[in-house]
Amino acid sequence: MAKFDEALKGEADVARSQAHFSILDGEDFDTFRKSLEEGFFTPGEPLKDKATMDKCLAFLRSKDFQVQIPMWNEGDTVGPIVKFLVQQLDGPERVICMDANSDDNSVEVVEAHGVRAVSQGDMYACVKWDKFCELLNDPKPRGRGMTLYAMYLYRFLIQEGDFPRYLCYSDSDIKNFAEYDPIPHMAYPIVSEPDTHWLYLKIAKPGRNNEPVMAGRCAAQSCGPVGLRIFERLARDMWMISGEYMVEGKHMKDLVHTTRSFVDTLTAIYFADLDASGQGHVAIVGNTNSRLDKKNDNMKEQTILYSIASNIVAFANYGRYASELTLDDVRRLNTDVFNKLEIYPYIPEVSEPMCAVKIMNDRFIPSIEQLIAGDLVDTAKVAEMKKKYRG
């Protein structure tokens, strides 16, 4: 197999490689190098200092911060995560979970630690479902992006924007969350550079199948100004597949989401637009601690990667900046661009013929602001859910 072939090659000829690849055609190498390093933090060593860690924890325990965790049948892993966060953040009020209709004990486990679990079904009851599905061009939209969107339905329809300034996303399937300890890492830029307006702070993890997604970003640079911005602004973002990130929450009202795996990439593209327009800054935060999440089937993992890379190019070719998408753009993207099953070749792990894999493409979801303006909100249901969740 290929991975064994690579191991048999021995040491790379570094000098030979540098002779061929150190020249950037038509590019100012120093400028490009600096752009890749911009806003990159490695807090591992600083966080070993008690005074620095205490500053980060003080911010994380303040009214300006909250962790939000989407979950679906993760009772075995979300329990230890929530338990650790409640201890680290000095109480359950800094953590909230969005449950995607789990049929295991996920909700009970979370609530046992005093953490609120919001029902995704309750949030989508607040949406005029038939019109919503028609807009998405999908009668049964589903995926992790739908659960993330449900969290912002809760934030803006139920809480009405009354939530902490910074919201941190975390996966619910991390097996060694305490050792990984991502939250103080993301807080570090905010604490160390308090005069900087941080919009989006993302954990960077090398070696997590980033290459296909980077290939999509590199290909996007030939797709007009939108693609060039995606390349220039997102080339430094090491890990775009998923992972942990923190956002200035108020901007999420204007963010167009997607239903499936493209949602994290589109979020990064959106905040890159805000960064490019001078509205604030993006931080990429290195975390050398290991992160052990549940392993995907190799076919699923590779197909998701191909899909994200393909979607980057398709979105760049559409030619609209993520921060400027209208409700009509959402409709056109769903009917004209992201409207078909995706088919990809899968490279098997053994010596056998390639096979074709098909998956449902992402659908674009209107921003919360567009949802409200487009009369897609069931106000009676919103009132009902406010009583349920706010009393």
C-alpha positions in Angstrom: 0.0 0.0 0.0 1.1 3.6 -0.6 1.8 4.4 3.0 4.3 1.6 3.2 5.9 2.6 -0.1 6.5 6.1 1.4 8.1 4.6 4.5 10.5 2.6 2.3 11.8 5.7 0.5 13.9 6.7 3.5 15.0 10.3 4.3 13.9 13.1 1.9 16.5 15.0 -0.1 15.8 18.4 1.5 18.3 20.4 -0.6 16.9 19.0 -3.8 13.4 19.9 -2.7 14.3 23.4 -1.8 16.0 23.9 -5.1 12.8 23.2 -6.9 10.2 24.7 -4.6 11.7 27.7 -2.9 10.8 30.1 -5.7 7.3 31.5 -5.9 6.4 32.6 -9.4 5.3 36.3 -9.4 5.0 36.3 -5.6 6.8 38.3 -3.0 8.0 35.4 -0.9 8.6 37.5 2.2 5.1 39.1 2.0 3.4 35.7 1.5 5.4 34.1 4.4 4.4 37.0 6.7 0.7 36.6 5.8 0.9 32.9 6.8 2.4 33.8 10.1 0.0 36.7 10.9 -2.2 36.1 13.9 -0.6 32.8 14.8 -0.2 32.0 18.5 1.5 29.1 20.3 0.3 29.5 23.9 1.6 26.1 25.1 4.6 27.4 27.0 3.0 30.7 28.2 0.1 28.7 29.7 2.5 26.8 31.9 2.9 30.1 33.8 0.3 30.2 36.6 -0.3 34.0 36.3 -1.0 33.7 32.5 -3.3 30.7 33.0 -5.1 32.5 35.8 -5.7 35.5 33.5 -7.2 33.2 30.8 -9.4 31.4 33.4 -10.6 34.8 34.7 -11.8 35.7 31.2 -13.3 32.3 30.6 -15.3 32.5 33.9 -16.6 36.0 33.1 -19.9 37.0 31.7 -18.1 37.6 28.3 -17.7 33.9 27.6 -19.6 30.6 27.1 -18.9 27.2 25.6 -21.6 25.6 23.3 -21.5 21.9 22.5 -23.7 20.3 19.8 -24.3 16.6 20.5 -26.0 13.5 19.1 -25.7 10.2 21.0 -22.5 11.1 22.7 -23.4 10.2 26.2 -20.1 8.3 26.8 -17.9 11.3 25.8 -19.9 14.4 26.5 -20.2 13.6 30.2 -16.5 13.9 31.0 -16.2 17.0 28.7 -19.0 18.8 30.6 -17.7 17.7 34.0 -14.3 19.0 33.2 -15.6 22.3 31.8 -17.9 22.9 34.8 -14.9 22.5 37.1 -12.6 24.6 34.9 -15.1 27.4 34.4 -16.2 27.4 38.0 -19.9 26.5 37.4 -22.4 25.2 34.8 -23.6 28.5 33.6 -20.6 28.9 31.2 -21.6 25.8 29.2 -24.7 25.0 27.1 -25.5 22.0 24.9 -27.6 21.6 21.8 -29.1 18.1 21.5 -29.8 16.8 18.0 -32.6 14.5 19.1 -30.3 11.9 20.8 -31.8 8.6 21.7 -29.1 7.7 24.3 -28.5 9.3 27.7 -26.7 12.4 26.4 -29.3 14.8 27.8 -29.4 13.1 31.2 -25.6 13.1 31.5 -25.3 16.8 30.7 -28.1 17.9 33.0 -26.7 15.8 35.8 -23.8 18.3 35.8 -26.2 21.3 35.9 -25.7 22.2 32.3 -28.7 23.2 30.1 -29.5 21.0 27.1 -31.6 22.7 24.5 -33.6 20.5 22.0 -32.8 21.0 18.4 -36.4 19.9 17.6 -37.7 22.7 19.8 -35.7 25.3 17.9 -36.8 24.1 14.4 -40.4 24.2 15.6 -39.8 28.0 15.6 -39.2 27.9 11.9 -41.9 27.7 9.2 -40.7 24.3 8.2 -42.3 23.8 4.8 -41.1 27.2 3.5 -37.7 26.6 5.0 -37.3 23.2 3.3 -38.4 24.7 0.0 -35.8 27.4 0.3 -33.1 24.7 1.0 -34.3 22.6 -1.9 -34.3 19.6 0.5 -37.4 18.0 2.1 -35.4 16.5 4.9 -32.3 18.7 5.7 -29.9 17.2 8.2 -26.3 17.3 9.3 -24.0 18.8 11.9 -24.5 22.2 10.4 -28.2 22.0 11.2 -27.4 21.5 14.9 -25.0 24.5 14.9 -27.7 26.6 13.3 -30.2 25.4 15.9 -27.9 26.9 18.5 -28.1 30.3 16.9 -31.9 30.0 16.6 -31.8 29.7 20.4 -29.3 32.6 20.7 -31.2 35.1 18.6 -34.9 34.0 18.8 -35.1 32.7 22.4 -32.3 34.6 24.1 -32.8 37.6 21.8 -29.1 38.3 21.6 -28.8 38.4 25.4 -25.7 36.1 25.6 -22.0 36.4 26.3 -19.8 38.3 23.8 -17.6 35.3 22.9 -19.1 31.9 22.1 -16.8 28.9 21.8 -17.7 25.8 19.8 -16.5 22.4 20.9 -17.1 18.9 19.6 -18.8 16.4 21.9 -16.8 13.3 21.0 -13.4 14.2 22.3 -12.1 11.3 24.5 -9.3 13.2 26.2 -10.7 16.7 26.6 -8.9 17.4 29.9 -5.5 16.6 28.3 -6.3 18.4 25.1 -7.6 21.5 27.1 -8.4 23.8 24.1 -10.4 26.5 25.8 -7.5 28.4 27.5 -5.5 28.2 24.3 -8.3 30.1 22.5 -8.5 32.6 25.3 -4.8 33.4 25.2 -4.8 35.9 22.3 -7.7 37.8 23.9 -5.9 38.0 27.2 -2.4 38.7 25.8 -3.5 41.3 23.3 -6.6 42.9 24.9 -6.5 46.0 22.7 -7.0 43.8 19.5 -10.5 43.3 18.3 -10.7 39.5 17.9 -13.5 38.2 15.7 -12.6 34.5 15.3 -10.0 32.3 17.1 -9.4 28.8 15.7 -7.4 25.9 17.0 -4.7 24.7 14.6 -3.9 21.0 14.5 -1.4 19.6 11.9 -1.6 16.0 10.7 -5.5 15.8 10.6 -6.0 15.2 6.9 -5.7 18.9 6.1 -4.1 18.4 2.7 -7.3 17.8 0.5 -8.9 20.9 2.0 -5.8 23.0 1.4 -5.8 21.7 -2.2 -9.3 23.2 -2.5 -8.1 26.5 -1.2 -5.2 26.6 -3.6 -7.4 25.8 -6.5 -9.8 28.6 -5.5 -7.2 31.3 -6.2 -7.9 31.0 -10.0 -11.7 31.5 -9.4 -11.8 35.3 -9.5 -11.6 37.8 -6.6 -13.7 35.7 -4.2 -11.5 32.7 -4.8 -8.3 34.8 -4.4 -9.5 36.1 -1.1 -10.3 32.6 0.1 -6.8 31.5 -0.8 -5.0 34.6 0.6 -6.9 34.8 3.8 -7.5 31.1 4.6 -4.1 29.7 3.5 -2.9 30.2 7.1 -5.9 28.3 8.6 -4.3 24.9 9.3 -7.4 22.9 10.3 -10.6 23.7 8.6 -12.5 20.4 8.7 -14.0 20.9 12.1 -12.3 21.5 15.5 -12.7 24.0 18.2 -13.1 27.8 17.6 -14.4 30.9 19.3 -16.4 33.7 17.7 -17.7 37.1 18.6 -21.2 36.0 18.8 -23.1 39.0 17.5 -21.8 38.3 14.0 -23.4 34.9 13.8 -26.8 36.6 13.2 -25.6 37.6 9.7 -23.7 34.4 8.9 -25.3 32.1 6.2 -24.8 28.5 7.4 -24.8 25.2 5.6 -26.4 21.9 6.6 -23.4 19.6 6.6 -19.6 19.5 6.7 -19.0 22.7 4.8 -20.4 24.8 7.7 -17.0 25.2 9.5 -15.2 26.2 6.3 -17.9 28.7 5.4 -17.7 30.2 8.9 -13.9 30.6 8.4 -14.5 32.2 5.0 -17.1 34.6 6.5 -14.8 35.8 9.2 -11.9 36.1 6.7 -14.2 38.5 4.8 -14.7 40.6 8.0 -11.0 40.5 8.7 -10.2 41.7 5.1 -12.7 44.6 5.4 -11.0 45.8 8.6 -13.8 44.9 11.0 -11.5 42.9 13.3 -8.9 40.1 13.4 -8.6 36.4 13.1 -6.3 34.3 15.3 -5.0 30.8 14.5 -4.0 29.1 17.8 -1.5 26.2 17.9 -2.3 23.5 20.4 0.3 20.7 20.6 -1.8 18.6 23.1 -3.2 15.5 21.5 -6.9 15.4 20.6 -8.5 12.0 20.5 -11.9 12.0 18.9 -14.0 9.1 17.6 -12.5 7.7 14.5 -14.6 8.0 11.3 -14.7 5.2 8.7 -11.9 5.9 6.2 -14.3 6.1 3.3 -16.5 8.6 5.2 -13.4 10.7 6.3 -12.0 10.9 2.8 -15.3 11.7 1.1 -16.0 14.5 3.5 -12.5 16.0 2.7 -13.1 15.8 -1.0 -16.5 17.4 -0.6 -15.2 20.3 1.4 -12.4 20.9 -1.2 -14.9 20.7 -4.0 -17.3 23.0 -2.3 -14.6 25.7 -1.7 -14.1 25.8 -5.5 -17.8 25.8 -6.3 -18.5 28.6 -3.8 -15.5 30.6 -5.2 -16.8 30.2 -8.7 -20.3 31.4 -7.6 -18.5 34.8 -7.1 -20.1 36.3 -4.0 -18.3 37.0 -0.8 -19.7 35.1 2.2 -20.4 38.3 4.1 -22.5 39.7 1.2 -24.8 36.7 0.5 -28.5 37.6 0.2 -31.6 35.4 0.6 -31.8 35.2 -3.1 -28.2 34.0 -3.2 -29.1 31.3 -0.7 -32.0 30.2 -3.0 -29.8 30.1 -6.1 -27.0 28.3 -4.4 -29.4 25.6 -3.4 -31.1 25.2 -6.7 -28.3 25.9 -9.2 -25.0 25.1 -7.5 -25.3 22.7 -4.5 -28.4 20.9 -5.8 -27.1 17.5 -6.8 -25.7 14.4 -5.2 -21.9 14.6 -5.1 -19.9 11.6 -6.5 -16.3 11.1 -5.7 -13.7 8.4 -6.3 -12.5 6.6 -3.2 -8.9 5.3 -2.9 -9.2 2.0 -1.0 -6.8 1.0 1.7 -6.0 -2.3 -0.1 -5.0 -3.2 -3.6 -8.4 -3.2 -5.3 -10.1 -1.1 -7.9 -11.2 2.4 -7.1 -14.9 2.8 -6.2 -17.4 5.6 -6.5 -19.0 7.1 -3.4 -22.1 9.4 -3.5 -23.2 11.8 -0.8 -25.8 14.5 -0.4 -24.3 17.9 -0.9 -24.6 20.7 1.6 -27.5 23.1 1.4 -27.1 26.8 2.3 -29.2 28.0 5.3 -30.3 31.7 5.5 -28.8 33.8 8.2 -30.9 34.3 11.3 -31.4 37.9 10.1 -32.6 36.7 6.7 -34.8 34.1 8.3 -36.6 36.9 10.3 -36.8 39.3 7.4 -38.1 36.5 5.0 -41.0 35.7 7.3 -39.7 32.2 8.0 -40.1 32.4 11.8 -43.2 31.1 13.6 -43.6 33.8 16.2 -46.2 31.8 18.2 -43.8 28.9 18.6 -41.0 31.3 19.6 -43.2 32.7 22.4 -43.9 29.1 23.5 -40.2 28.2 23.6 -39.3 31.4 25.4 -41.6 30.3 28.2 -40.1 26.9 28.2 -36.5 28.0 28.3 -36.6 31.4 29.9 -39.6 31.0 32.3 
